[in-house]
Amino acid sequence: MQKNTYSKYRVIGIAISLLFFSKATFAQTDIDGVMMQKNFFCVGPTVDKTSWKNYWEGKLKRDNLNMGTVSTQMVGVMGTYGITNKLNVLFGLPYVKTDRTAGTLHPQEGVQDLSLYEKWMPVTTKILNGVLNGYGAIGYSIPVTNYVVDFMPLNIGLKSKNLYLRIMGDYHQGAFFVTGSATYVYRSNITIDRNAYFTTEMHYTNEVEMPDAMEFNLRTGYRHKGITAEAVVDNWTTLGGFDITRNNFPFPSNRMNATRIGVNGKYELHHFIPGVSFVGGGNYVIAGRNMGQATTVYAGIFYIIDFKHKMPNTVEKSTKPN
């Protein structure tokens, strides 16, 4: 049965980790505790590369000599606009290319999914000697090209339309901060280019029911005067699906779980080139199920366009209580 379509819109940022590869970005994202000030627009390109050789076939960790090392490269653009100091809209659009070092599978490439998010900070309160900010976010992602999804692990995406509902809290005391979030992901059904397929039973249809998912994210570190350094742990769990069968290819509705650890950094050049910031970092999958044990590195550069004709001292100003 077709799931309900999810209307509402989603305003930014990067649709969670996509199966056998994951994306990383860092600069006023939908999942951090930083807000863009009113009438400021931060935009820029990011690049990342993800690769893996070992993967989990169900719970069994193994490699596959018919694929060798699978890699995914992404070049994307993302941006954030401050409608108010407490309400931001965000977007992200990546171009993705996949490859492998062995076997005969053909690499894939193309524009993937447009992501939109709305991020709201309704709660700001002092606790002890610090400040606690509470956030809500709603997002939506949709494929923008007719890429092939039933070609895993070299597909560039899953092609489902996704609705993201997130709650998040950020506590900072001086330059130290801790941010935690929980996200529920509603995923629409997809169609594939065959009229029958087997999961744990035979399906005589081209429609695939995609399980919903949950994501939990915890990050902590230093954030002060345009410099941010943080450590991150992230868990993605599908709420259903089935395991890859022995020596078989993965399938879009597989159960796909992953726990990642990573580091991110950002440096704003406001003393040298106002409005310009550099970001970079990486992450590594430490546990998974029907996922590649992937390593991701990324970098990006962003520029703040000032629609108020006044450059902020730091984009984090709006996280302070009134």
TIMI-467431 format. One line per 8 residues: number of its first residue (from 1); their letters; for each residue x, y, z of N, C-alpha, C. Coordinates in Angstrom, 3 decimals. Example, Ala and Ser with C-alpha at 12.3 -4.5 7.8 and 13.67 -1.06 7.14 Angstrom:
1 = AS = 13.190:-5.690:7.800:12.300:-4.500:7.800:13.200:-3.300:7.800 | 12.850:-2.250:7.080:13.670:-1.060:7.140:12.900:0.030:7.870 .
***
This chain:
1 = MQKNTYSK = 0.851:-1.202:0.000:0.000:0.000:0.000:0.879:1.242:0.000 | 0.482:2.230:-0.792:1.259:3.468:-0.860:1.148:4.233:0.451 | 2.315:4.681:0.964:2.267:5.503:2.154:1.683:6.864:1.813 | 1.250:7.554:2.835:0.781:8.914:2.602:1.935:9.757:2.081 | 1.624:10.646:1.140:2.641:11.582:0.687:2.786:12.662:1.744 | 4.005:13.142:1.879:4.279:14.100:2.924:4.425:15.466:2.306 | 3.439:16.337:2.568:3.459:17.653:2.011:4.498:18.463:2.762 | 4.245:19.535:3.198:5.072:20.460:3.893:6.466:20.445:3.368 .
9 = YRVIGIAI = 7.128:21.506:3.682:8.399:21.681:3.063:9.518:21.553:4.044 | 10.672:21.376:3.501:11.814:21.199:4.328:12.884:22.186:3.925 | 13.406:22.905:4.808:14.306:23.950:4.434:15.680:23.691:4.954 | 16.477:23.068:4.526:17.871:22.741:4.283:18.387:21.408:4.632 | 19.358:21.438:4.413:20.475:20.704:4.715:20.474:19.278:4.476 | 20.893:18.674:4.101:21.440:17.463:3.787:20.726:16.305:4.418 | 20.216:15.586:3.640:19.384:14.502:4.013:20.266:13.447:4.618 | 20.155:13.109:5.693:20.865:12.139:6.482:21.790:11.225:5.688 .
17 = SLLFFSKA = 22.468:10.276:6.339:23.384:9.431:5.610:22.647:8.489:4.694 | 23.110:8.404:3.443:22.433:7.591:2.445:23.096:6.233:2.397 | 22.616:5.311:2.995:23.080:3.955:2.934:24.540:3.701:2.966 | 25.031:3.318:1.781:26.417:2.903:1.716:27.367:4.072:1.575 | 26.885:5.260:1.610:27.757:6.404:1.711:27.036:7.451:2.519 | 27.805:8.405:3.059:27.189:9.433:3.874:27.812:10.769:3.539 | 27.033:11.836:3.792:27.502:13.165:3.500:27.765:13.897:4.793 | 28.699:14.825:4.749:28.993:15.619:5.918:29.091:17.083:5.511 .
25 = TFAQTDID = 28.418:17.946:6.253:28.571:19.365:6.022:28.501:20.068:7.356 | 29.031:21.277:7.419:29.126:21.944:8.702:29.195:23.440:8.495 | 28.148:24.150:8.701:28.121:25.608:8.634:26.675:26.047:8.690 | 26.211:26.362:9.871:24.804:26.702:10.060:23.920:25.645:9.416 | 23.972:24.446:9.939:23.176:23.364:9.380:21.894:23.185:10.184 | 21.066:22.264:9.701:19.815:21.978:10.376:20.023:21.219:11.676 | 21.230:20.734:11.942:21.430:19.833:13.074:22.413:20.394:14.097 | 22.814:21.673:13.964:23.701:22.267:14.966:22.970:23.317:15.781 .
33 = GVMMQKNF = 23.637:23.854:16.806:23.033:24.822:17.707:23.367:26.255:17.353 | 23.538:26.561:16.077:23.907:27.902:15.621:22.800:28.436:14.724 | 22.456:29.710:14.895:21.437:30.353:14.067:22.054:31.498:13.279 | 21.583:31.700:12.071:21.971:32.850:11.267:21.123:34.050:11.684 | 21.774:35.219:11.768:21.051:36.418:12.167:20.070:36.869:11.090 | 19.107:37.672:11.508:18.082:38.171:10.617:18.689:38.914:9.421 | 18.185:38.582:8.227:18.560:39.228:6.970:19.982:38.924:6.510 | 20.618:37.912:7.103:21.912:37.456:6.616:21.735:36.134:5.876 .
41 = FCVGPTVD = 22.462:35.992:4.771:22.393:34.797:3.937:23.790:34.209:3.803 | 23.978:32.996:4.307:25.255:32.303:4.235:25.154:31.210:3.181 | 26.068:31.210:2.192:25.979:30.256:1.094:27.385:29.868:0.643 | 27.515:28.646:0.135:28.821:28.237:-0.358:28.855:26.794:-0.805 | 29.956:26.403:-1.466:30.121:25.036:-1.950:30.801:24.147:-0.916 | 30.490:22.865:-0.974:31.179:21.864:-0.168:31.578:20.696:-1.070 | 32.638:20.032:-0.698:33.063:18.817:-1.386:33.351:17.760:-0.337 | 33.031:16.519:-0.639:33.421:15.444:0.273:33.676:14.156:-0.496 .
49 = KTSWKNYW = 34.394:13.266:0.143:34.656:11.957:-0.442:34.469:10.898:0.627 | 33.714:9.868:0.290:33.459:8.740:1.182:33.934:7.462:0.496 | 34.603:6.599:1.244:35.046:5.328:0.669:34.938:4.224:1.709 | 34.720:2.999:1.220:34.673:1.841:2.095:35.049:0.586:1.311 | 35.688:-0.336:1.993:36.036:-1.640:1.432:35.293:-2.743:2.157 | 35.258:-2.673:3.478:34.528:-3.641:4.284:33.113:-3.144:4.539 | 32.182:-4.073:4.657:30.797:-3.715:4.920:30.139:-4.833:5.718 | 28.957:-4.513:6.260:28.201:-5.500:7.016:27.103:-6.072:6.135 .
57 = EGKLKRDN = 27.119:-7.370:5.958:26.062:-8.096:5.260:25.165:-8.665:6.348 | 24.117:-7.925:6.696:23.411:-8.214:7.937:24.339:-7.856:9.089 | 24.623:-8.801:9.957:25.564:-8.579:11.059:26.973:-9.058:10.728 | 27.132:-9.728:9.575:28.426:-10.279:9.188:29.270:-9.213:8.508 | 30.457:-8.956:9.050:31.360:-7.991:8.439:32.256:-8.704:7.437 | 32.381:-8.131:6.222:33.115:-8.803:5.165:33.588:-7.790:4.125 | 34.326:-8.263:3.118:34.634:-7.459:1.955:34.089:-8.176:0.725 | 34.278:-7.576:-0.444:33.774:-8.164:-1.677:34.769:-7.860:-2.788 .
65 = LNMGTVST = 35.493:-8.889:-3.251:36.519:-8.697:-4.262:35.931:-8.293:-5.607 | 34.631:-8.493:-5.808:33.992:-8.096:-7.058:33.724:-6.593:-7.132 | 33.880:-5.892:-5.995:33.691:-4.446:-5.988:34.950:-3.704:-5.575 | 35.798:-4.330:-4.763:36.978:-3.644:-4.256:36.582:-2.547:-3.290 | 37.134:-1.368:-3.495:36.789:-0.208:-2.676:35.743:0.638:-3.403 | 34.647:0.891:-2.741:33.567:1.713:-3.300:33.730:3.139:-2.783 | 33.637:4.107:-3.674:33.807:5.503:-3.268:32.675:6.361:-3.802 | 32.392:7.425:-3.078:31.385:8.395:-3.468:31.970:9.787:-3.312 .
73 = QMVGVMGT = 31.891:10.583:-4.373:32.329:11.969:-4.312:31.109:12.877:-4.482 | 31.091:13.943:-3.697:29.957:14.861:-3.736:30.462:16.296:-3.832 | 29.866:17.062:-4.723:30.058:18.508:-4.786:28.675:19.127:-4.649 | 28.522:19.976:-3.665:27.190:20.521:-3.418:27.221:21.985:-3.058 | 26.043:22.570:-3.022:25.886:23.948:-2.563:24.833:23.943:-1.480 | 25.079:24.702:-0.422:24.102:24.815:0.645:24.072:26.243:1.146 | 22.947:26.621:1.725:22.814:27.980:2.210:21.811:28.099:3.344 | 21.947:29.183:4.096:21.069:29.465:5.234:20.673:30.939:5.205 .
81 = YGITNKLN = 19.400:31.209:5.390:18.934:32.586:5.446:18.206:32.831:6.755 | 18.523:33.951:7.420:17.869:34.307:8.666:16.624:35.135:8.425 | 15.452:34.503:8.520:14.201:35.257:8.435:14.087:36.155:9.664 | 14.371:35.575:10.839:14.555:36.318:12.081:15.761:35.707:12.777 | 16.139:36.259:13.928:17.234:35.673:14.696:16.888:34.280:15.208 | 15.599:33.952:15.241:15.179:32.667:15.785:14.480:31.776:14.761 | 14.473:32.174:13.505:13.859:31.370:12.456:14.730:31.427:11.200 | 15.279:30.284:10.831:16.132:30.169:9.652:15.526:29.211:8.644 .
89 = VLFGLPYV = 15.807:29.471:7.369:15.496:28.507:6.324:16.813:28.110:5.662 | 16.882:26.850:5.225:18.128:26.308:4.700:17.842:25.426:3.490 | 18.844:25.274:2.632:18.701:24.399:1.474:20.025:23.700:1.195 | 19.961:22.585:0.479:21.153:21.878:0.047:20.867:21.091:-1.220 | 21.820:21.085:-2.165:21.659:20.351:-3.414:23.009:19.791:-3.836 | 23.179:18.457:-3.828:24.474:17.859:-4.171:24.484:17.215:-5.558 | 25.671:17.209:-6.159:25.963:16.408:-7.344:26.846:15.260:-6.873 | 26.434:14.026:-7.162:27.075:12.845:-6.581:27.641:11.958:-7.684 .
97 = KTDRTAGT = 28.819:11.411:-7.448:29.442:10.469:-8.370:29.954:9.277:-7.591 | 29.630:8.061:-8.038:30.088:6.845:-7.371:31.080:6.105:-8.263 | 31.906:5.246:-7.627:32.887:4.466:-8.382:33.288:3.250:-7.563 | 34.036:2.321:-8.178:34.569:1.144:-7.511:35.905:0.801:-8.154 | 36.727:0.035:-7.451:38.058:-0.292:-7.951:38.127:-1.677:-8.581 | 37.053:-2.453:-8.533:37.052:-3.796:-9.117:35.662:-4.107:-9.662 | 35.590:-5.149:-10.498:34.306:-5.586:-11.008:33.867:-4.840:-12.251 | 32.668:-5.142:-12.693:32.156:-4.605:-13.956:30.987:-3.641:-13.786 .
105 = LHPQEGVQ = 30.573:-3.347:-12.567:29.481:-2.396:-12.360:29.887:-1.008:-12.824 | 28.973:-0.313:-13.488:29.274:1.005:-14.037:29.070:2.082:-12.976 | 30.020:3.001:-12.854:29.830:4.136:-11.936:28.602:4.950:-12.326 | 28.016:5.624:-11.349:26.848:6.475:-11.571:27.175:7.894:-11.136 | 26.516:8.865:-11.745:26.689:10.253:-11.318:25.472:11.073:-11.716 | 25.254:12.159:-10.977:24.147:13.035:-11.298:23.739:13.887:-10.114 | 22.842:14.833:-10.377:22.270:15.650:-9.301:21.330:14.767:-8.494 | 21.414:14.856:-7.187:20.673:13.932:-6.327:19.365:14.540:-5.824 .
113 = DLSLYEKW = 19.270:14.847:-4.533:18.016:15.290:-3.910:18.127:16.732:-3.413 | 17.099:17.513:-3.663:17.011:18.853:-3.085:16.498:18.732:-1.664 | 17.221:19.363:-0.723:16.837:19.338:0.690:16.477:20.742:1.151 | 15.374:20.863:1.853:14.916:22.138:2.391:14.591:21.962:3.867 | 14.895:22.963:4.670:14.635:22.883:6.107:14.157:24.214:6.656 | 13.370:24.131:7.693:13.033:25.287:8.515:13.453:24.987:9.941 | 14.236:25.872:10.517:14.817:25.667:11.857:14.379:26.823:12.760 | 13.811:26.475:13.905:13.189:27.458:14.784:13.762:27.298:16.193 .
121 = MPVTTKIL = 14.054:28.414:16.838:14.578:28.396:18.207:13.582:29.104:19.127 | 12.572:28.384:19.650:11.541:29.028:20.465:11.918:29.199:21.936 | 12.956:28.495:22.397:13.283:28.478:23.827:14.708:28.964:24.035 | 14.872:29.963:24.909:16.183:30.429:25.347:16.075:30.760:26.830 | 16.863:30.047:27.634:16.767:30.258:29.079:18.124:30.071:29.734 | 18.356:30.809:30.827:19.600:30.660:31.574:19.480:29.503:32.558 | 20.486:28.635:32.585:20.569:27.532:33.541:21.969:27.516:34.126 | 22.033:27.598:35.461:23.325:27.694:36.155:24.094:28.877:35.572 .
129 = NGVLNGYG = 25.284:28.643:35.061:26.063:29.734:34.490:26.065:29.712:32.966 | 25.123:28.982:32.398:25.093:28.857:30.952:23.724:29.164:30.376 | 23.567:28.885:29.090:22.340:29.164:28.361:21.884:27.901:27.640 | 20.601:27.581:27.789:20.007:26.446:27.089:19.070:26.973:26.010 | 19.300:26.549:24.766:18.422:26.881:23.651:17.701:25.622:23.188 | 16.395:25.738:22.965:15.612:24.629:22.446:15.185:24.908:21.012 | 15.247:23.878:20.157:14.985:24.038:18.737:13.943:23.029:18.261 | 13.263:23.395:17.207:12.448:22.474:16.429:12.802:22.657:14.966 .
137 = AIGYSIPV = 12.736:21.594:14.191:13.052:21.697:12.771:12.138:20.774:11.983 | 11.776:21.217:10.793:11.014:20.390:9.873:11.700:20.467:8.521 | 11.827:19.337:7.870:12.541:19.318:6.601:11.883:18.403:5.588 | 12.253:18.602:4.335:11.721:17.788:3.246:12.793:17.640:2.185 | 12.962:16.436:1.663:13.890:16.221:0.556:13.173:15.478:-0.561 | 13.553:15.794:-1.799:12.890:15.219:-2.964:13.909:15.055:-4.082 | 13.887:13.932:-4.802:14.806:13.762:-5.942:14.519:14.806:-7.021 | 15.581:15.306:-7.645:15.391:16.300:-8.709:15.771:15.735:-10.075 .
145 = TNYVVDFM = 16.309:14.516:-10.113:16.590:13.849:-11.386:16.083:12.410:-11.313 | 15.945:11.791:-12.467:15.418:10.432:-12.539:16.558:9.410:-12.490 | 17.343:9.444:-11.403:18.468:8.513:-11.288:17.975:7.099:-10.961 | 18.830:6.123:-11.236:18.499:4.721:-11.003:18.789:4.374:-9.548 | 17.782:3.914:-8.818:17.973:3.581:-7.414:18.303:2.109:-7.216 | 17.797:1.247:-8.109:17.969:-0.206:-7.941:19.287:-0.656:-8.564 | 20.383:-0.026:-8.097:21.715:-0.334:-8.610:22.733:-0.206:-7.483 | 22.355:-0.707:-6.321:23.194:-0.565:-5.150:24.374:-1.542:-5.223 .
153 = PLNIGLKS = 25.557:-1.119:-4.716:25.798:0.104:-3.935:26.292:1.305:-4.741 | 26.145:1.287:-6.072:26.644:2.394:-6.880:25.560:3.398:-7.253 | 24.357:3.256:-6.709:23.333:4.279:-6.925:23.737:5.571:-6.217 | 23.219:6.690:-6.678:23.582:7.966:-6.061:22.599:8.390:-4.988 | 21.512:7.643:-4.788:20.534:7.987:-3.760:19.444:6.944:-3.679 | 18.479:7.168:-2.779:17.396:6.210:-2.548:16.082:6.611:-3.203 | 15.992:7.866:-3.638:14.860:8.355:-4.430:13.538:8.455:-3.679 | 13.531:8.239:-2.382:12.298:8.450:-1.633:12.142:9.930:-1.296 .
161 = KNLYLRIM = 10.908:10.350:-1.123:10.624:11.688:-0.608:10.580:11.565:0.906 | 11.330:12.406:1.594:11.514:12.260:3.038:11.020:13.491:3.784 | 10.309:13.251:4.867:9.902:14.313:5.779:10.657:14.125:7.084 | 11.328:15.196:7.555:12.149:15.141:8.760:11.504:15.977:9.864 | 11.335:15.390:11.031:10.826:16.098:12.205:11.871:15.977:13.309 | 12.362:17.115:13.796:13.491:17.084:14.733:13.238:17.971:15.938 | 13.677:17.494:17.102:13.787:18.325:18.299:15.259:18.346:18.695 | 15.694:19.476:19.269:17.117:19.632:19.539:17.317:20.591:20.708 .
169 = GDYHQGAF = 18.353:20.337:21.503:18.732:21.227:22.592:20.212:21.541:22.521 | 20.555:22.785:22.825:21.961:23.219:22.823:22.244:23.970:24.116 | 23.215:23.479:24.887:23.608:24.147:26.130:25.032:24.644:25.969 | 25.238:25.943:26.209:26.605:26.457:26.153:26.905:27.294:27.391 | 28.102:27.093:27.889:28.615:27.819:29.045:29.976:28.367:28.643 | 30.009:29.671:28.402:31.215:30.250:27.840:31.409:29.716:26.428 | 32.608:29.220:26.148:32.916:28.688:24.818:32.574:27.208:24.694 | 32.256:26.544:25.796:31.958:25.116:25.768:30.489:24.888:25.444 .
177 = FVTGSATY = 30.185:23.879:24.615:28.795:23.599:24.275:28.558:22.101:24.141 | 27.288:21.728:24.339:26.820:20.366:24.083:25.497:20.480:23.338 | 25.350:19.769:22.226:24.130:19.798:21.427:23.648:18.379:21.184 | 22.380:18.123:21.468:21.801:16.810:21.212:20.516:16.939:20.417 | 20.232:15.959:19.547:19.017:16.022:18.741:18.489:14.628:18.459 | 17.189:14.555:18.190:16.523:13.323:17.774:15.638:13.661:16.581 | 15.684:12.820:15.544:14.962:13.085:14.297:14.176:11.855:13.882 | 12.920:12.062:13.531:12.118:10.990:12.923:12.021:11.283:11.430 .
185 = VYRSNITI = 12.268:10.260:10.601:12.269:10.416:9.151:11.160:9.563:8.548 | 10.142:10.219:7.989:9.092:9.532:7.239:9.559:9.403:5.794 | 9.508:8.201:5.239:9.982:7.994:3.869:8.859:7.438:2.992 | 8.686:8.036:1.815:7.665:7.573:0.891:8.116:6.285:0.216 | 7.173:5.569:-0.360:7.513:4.418:-1.186:8.236:4.887:-2.455 | 8.954:3.956:-3.089:9.624:4.254:-4.346:9.207:3.216:-5.390 | 9.533:3.476:-6.649:9.327:2.484:-7.702:10.667:2.155:-8.340 | 10.826:0.921:-8.770:12.058:0.472:-9.411:11.742:-0.039:-10.816 .
193 = DRNAYFTT = 12.800:-0.266:-11.611:12.615:-0.623:-13.025:12.527:-2.137:-13.231 | 11.702:-2.783:-12.456:11.373:-4.197:-12.675:10.010:-4.454:-12.044 | 9.339:-5.465:-12.534:7.956:-5.711:-12.118:7.821:-6.737:-11.000 | 8.936:-7.279:-10.536:8.898:-8.231:-9.428:10.256:-8.243:-8.740 | 10.252:-8.488:-7.437:11.501:-8.569:-6.686:11.263:-9.411:-5.444 | 12.353:-9.886:-4.850:12.274:-10.739:-3.668:12.958:-10.058:-2.499 | 12.280:-10.019:-1.359:12.886:-9.533:-0.111:12.987:-10.739:0.822 | 12.032:-10.885:1.702:11.873:-12.139:2.442:10.734:-12.953:1.850 .
201 = EMHYTNEV = 10.081:-12.366:0.844:9.021:-13.020:0.089:8.930:-12.373:-1.282 | 8.210:-12.971:-2.188:8.102:-12.470:-3.549:7.093:-11.330:-3.616 | 7.463:-10.265:-4.339:6.569:-9.119:-4.557:6.386:-8.939:-6.056 | 5.154:-9.037:-6.540:4.869:-8.866:-7.964:4.396:-7.437:-8.207 | 5.304:-6.516:-8.087:5.037:-5.094:-8.245:6.360:-4.381:-8.445 | 6.320:-3.151:-8.944:7.540:-2.346:-9.033:7.624:-1.330:-7.896 | 6.669:-1.393:-6.962:6.656:-0.465:-5.825:7.336:-1.092:-4.617 | 8.210:-0.330:-3.983:8.962:-0.796:-2.820:8.586:0.068:-1.616 .
209 = EMPDAMEF = 8.152:-0.570:-0.550:7.823:0.168:0.667:9.092:0.411:1.464 | 9.397:1.680:1.711:10.618:2.066:2.416:10.330:2.233:3.902 | 11.114:1.583:4.768:10.901:1.762:6.204:11.293:3.163:6.651 | 10.581:3.692:7.643:10.960:4.965:8.236:12.257:4.786:9.033 | 12.761:5.890:9.582:14.053:5.829:10.268:14.098:6.827:11.410 | 15.064:6.621:12.296:15.361:7.546:13.389:16.840:7.898:13.336 | 17.145:9.147:13.696:18.543:9.555:13.817:18.741:10.283:15.139 | 19.834:9.929:15.838:20.221:10.591:17.078:21.623:11.161:16.899 .
217 = NLRTGYRH = 21.814:12.397:17.344:23.083:13.078:17.128:23.495:13.804:18.404 | 24.760:13.639:18.792:25.312:14.325:19.957:26.643:14.931:19.560 | 26.824:16.230:19.869:28.073:16.908:19.534:28.487:17.819:20.682 | 29.778:17.962:20.877:30.282:18.801:21.951:31.637:19.357:21.565 | 31.956:20.532:22.107:33.251:21.111:21.793:33.335:22.579:22.149 | 34.092:23.317:21.341:34.427:24.726:21.568:33.814:25.562:20.459 | 33.155:26.675:20.837:32.523:27.568:19.874:32.615:28.993:20.394 | 33.489:29.792:19.782:33.700:31.144:20.315:34.374:32.016:19.265 .
225 = KGITAEAV = 33.835:33.210:19.044:34.424:34.235:18.194:34.844:33.707:16.826 | 33.943:32.979:16.211:34.198:32.546:14.849:35.012:31.282:14.708 | 35.362:30.645:15.815:36.096:29.379:15.772:35.236:28.298:16.413 | 35.071:27.192:15.722:34.333:26.052:16.255:35.140:24.783:16.034 | 35.220:23.980:17.086:35.838:22.651:16.984:34.968:21.704:17.795 | 34.537:20.603:17.182:33.604:19.725:17.874:33.847:18.263:17.530 | 33.444:17.414:18.471:33.409:15.968:18.261:31.950:15.552:18.180 | 31.663:14.569:17.313:30.278:14.191:17.031:30.135:12.682:17.064 .
233 = VDNWTTLG = 29.028:12.210:17.652:28.622:10.813:17.511:27.194:10.814:16.976 | 26.919:9.943:16.008:25.657:9.963:15.297:25.183:8.531:15.078 | 23.893:8.301:15.280:23.327:6.970:15.045:22.109:7.081:14.138 | 22.097:6.256:13.070:20.987:6.175:12.122:20.436:4.757:12.172 | 19.133:4.614:12.402:18.514:3.291:12.522:17.242:3.250:11.698 | 17.139:2.299:10.777:15.903:2.101:10.047:14.925:1.296:10.888 | 13.663:1.660:10.815:12.621:1.046:11.638:11.907:-0.043:10.825 | 12.667:-1.059:10.456:12.126:-2.128:9.633:13.134:-2.520:8.572 .
241 = GFDITRNN = 12.665:-3.194:7.530:13.552:-3.646:6.478:14.061:-5.058:6.742 | 14.978:-5.524:5.890:15.494:-6.882:6.006:16.981:-6.872:5.677 | 17.680:-7.936:6.044:19.117:-8.012:5.827:19.460:-8.418:4.396 | 20.621:-7.983:3.935:21.160:-8.464:2.667:21.349:-9.970:2.764 | 20.869:-10.686:1.781:21.074:-12.133:1.789:22.499:-12.458:1.362 | 22.971:-13.633:1.729:24.364:-14.018:1.553:24.812:-13.881:0.090 | 25.931:-13.148:-0.101:26.547:-12.952:-1.420:25.602:-12.301:-2.432 | 24.699:-11.480:-1.935:23.758:-10.804:-2.821:24.004:-9.299:-2.780 .
249 = FPFPSNRM = 23.397:-8.585:-3.713:23.486:-7.131:-3.715:22.519:-6.548:-2.694 | 22.823:-5.366:-2.172:21.873:-4.698:-1.285:20.638:-4.250:-2.050 | 19.578:-3.924:-1.304:18.304:-3.525:-1.884:17.825:-2.273:-1.156 | 17.102:-1.364:-1.838:16.726:-0.087:-1.211:16.025:-0.203:0.132 | 15.200:-1.252:0.331:14.452:-1.344:1.593:15.151:-2.225:2.625 | 16.448:-2.476:2.453:17.196:-3.185:3.491:17.154:-2.428:4.811 | 17.301:-3.188:5.909:17.571:-2.545:7.200:18.976:-1.958:7.115 | 19.120:-0.667:7.401:20.415:-0.004:7.286:20.676:0.809:8.543 .
257 = NATRIGVN = 21.569:0.314:9.383:21.901:0.968:10.637:23.379:1.352:10.637 | 23.696:2.478:11.228:25.092:2.903:11.293:25.311:3.825:12.479 | 26.451:3.650:13.148:26.901:4.568:14.185:28.222:5.164:13.733 | 28.295:6.496:13.723:29.487:7.182:13.242:30.057:8.083:14.323 | 31.365:8.257:14.293:32.036:9.264:15.114:32.802:10.186:14.176 | 32.930:11.449:14.563:33.613:12.373:13.673:34.028:13.647:14.363 | 34.723:14.483:13.623:35.151:15.799:14.106:34.822:16.821:13.022 | 34.490:18.043:13.460:34.199:19.148:12.555:34.921:20.396:13.034 .
265 = GKYELHHF = 35.252:21.267:12.107:35.869:22.530:12.476:35.428:23.645:11.552 | 35.423:24.848:12.084:35.069:26.027:11.294:35.898:27.206:11.752 | 36.332:28.022:10.785:37.092:29.236:11.107:36.572:30.379:10.258 | 36.124:31.442:10.934:35.616:32.626:10.248:36.722:33.666:10.111 | 36.866:34.209:8.903:37.933:35.168:8.625:37.457:36.606:8.816 | 36.676:36.858:9.874:36.070:38.183:9.998:37.087:39.290:10.253 | 38.304:38.931:10.727:39.338:39.953:10.932:40.100:40.246:9.643 | 39.985:39.367:8.660:40.745:39.513:7.421:39.829:39.737:6.219 .
273 = IPGVSFVG = 38.888:38.811:6.008:37.924:38.933:4.913:36.540:38.766:5.525 | 35.883:39.836:5.925:34.583:39.721:6.606:33.580:38.903:5.796 | 32.913:37.971:6.495:31.877:37.173:5.871:32.324:35.840:5.331 | 33.642:35.575:5.277:34.151:34.332:4.717:34.519:33.364:5.839 | 34.143:32.100:5.676:34.516:31.076:6.650:34.887:29.798:5.926 | 35.799:29.028:6.529:36.206:27.730:6.019:35.711:26.651:6.975 | 35.283:25.513:6.418:34.848:24.390:7.235:35.548:23.130:6.749 | 35.644:22.152:7.642:36.249:20.883:7.269:36.070:19.862:8.367 .
281 = GGNYVIAG = 36.294:18.604:8.034:36.167:17.555:9.036:36.036:16.188:8.398 | 35.590:15.244:9.199:35.418:13.890:8.710:34.717:13.018:9.724 | 34.333:11.814:9.299:33.700:10.864:10.207:33.987:9.441:9.756 | 33.721:8.488:10.642:34.040:7.078:10.397:32.942:6.216:11.005 | 32.472:5.234:10.254:31.438:4.319:10.741:32.090:3.262:11.630 | 31.692:3.224:12.898:32.303:2.275:13.828:31.446:1.028:14.020 | 30.174:1.090:13.665:29.292:-0.079:13.773:28.170:0.073:12.769 | 27.723:-1.066:12.202:26.672:-0.955:11.216:25.986:-2.271:10.933 .
289 = RNMGQATT = 24.968:-2.173:10.082:24.221:-3.346:9.627:23.747:-3.062:8.205 | 24.176:-3.895:7.268:23.899:-3.679:5.852:24.411:-2.315:5.385 | 25.571:-1.929:5.890:26.200:-0.647:5.587:27.682:-0.857:5.342 | 28.277:0.042:4.564:29.714:0.048:4.408:30.389:0.695:5.604 | 31.565:0.202:5.960:32.343:0.826:7.036:33.106:1.998:6.425 | 32.411:3.103:6.284:32.876:4.210:5.458:33.681:5.228:6.246 | 34.638:5.826:5.536:35.378:6.987:6.020:35.042:8.167:5.114 | 34.690:9.295:5.714:34.311:10.485:4.959:35.169:11.659:5.377 .
297 = VYAGIFYI = 35.670:12.413:4.409:36.348:13.688:4.677:35.667:14.754:3.829 | 35.630:15.985:4.323:34.937:17.048:3.595:35.557:18.406:3.875 | 35.266:19.369:3.014:35.708:20.741:3.193:34.734:21.649:2.465 | 34.708:22.909:2.873:33.823:23.868:2.228:34.231:25.287:2.547 | 33.726:26.216:1.775:33.945:27.636:2.014:32.602:28.356:1.881 | 32.335:29.281:2.802:31.036:29.959:2.840:31.224:31.466:2.935 | 30.229:32.168:2.396:30.260:33.621:2.423:28.915:34.145:2.915 | 28.963:35.127:3.801:27.749:35.739:4.332:27.430:36.995:3.530 .
305 = IDFKHKMP = 26.257:36.987:2.900:25.772:38.168:2.187:24.929:38.985:3.155 | 25.290:40.246:3.304:24.686:41.122:4.306:23.574:41.951:3.663 | 22.326:41.560:3.920:21.203:42.327:3.396:20.844:43.502:4.302 | 21.521:43.622:5.454:21.325:44.771:6.329:22.474:45.760:6.199 | 23.468:45.398:5.378:24.646:46.237:5.162:25.439:46.462:6.437 | 25.474:45.402:7.259:26.261:45.469:8.487:26.714:44.061:8.812 | 28.015:43.820:8.764:28.544:42.487:8.976:28.533:42.144:10.459 | 28.034:40.957:10.835:28.011:40.578:12.249:29.397:40.240:12.747 .
313 = NTVEKSTK = 29.618:40.414:14.040:30.878:39.991:14.653:31.024:38.490:14.592 | 29.917:37.768:14.762:29.917:36.321:14.666:28.496:35.860:14.397 | 28.335:34.799:13.649:27.002:34.305:13.332:26.340:33.636:14.516 | 27.068:33.475:15.634:26.505:32.793:16.784:25.827:33.763:17.758 | 25.782:35.024:17.440:25.243:36.019:18.344:23.800:35.704:18.733 | 23.035:35.179:17.819:21.613:34.981:18.054:21.301:33.849:19.018 | 22.312:33.076:19.436:22.056:31.993:20.370:22.059:32.500:21.821 | 22.352:33.772:22.036:22.343:34.316:23.384:20.927:34.691:23.808 .
321 = PN = 20.632:34.639:25.102:19.280:34.975:25.543:19.039:36.464:25.422 | 17.761:36.809:25.285:17.402:38.222:25.203:17.601:38.891:26.560 .
***
